[in-house]
Amino acid sequence: MIWVDEYNLLFFPIALGSGKRLFGKGTVPAALELQASRTTSTGVIMASYRRAGRPKYGSFMLEP
């Protein structure tokens, strides 16, 4: 198994229909922590993430 220590991602402000998955089926979930980010004058977001252990799951349900 290969572990990646850091992800450097570029997000471009365009619409491509349904989009493309970043990780394929069977990928083991892992938490990521944002290390740094900046936005260019054209709207591109450059972000750097590092592994942060196991993912924490929650809910988007509102409290009654």
Secondary structure, DSSP 8 states (H G I E B T S, - for coil): ----SEEEEEE-----TT---SS-TT-----EEEEEEEE-TTS-EEEEEEE-SS----------
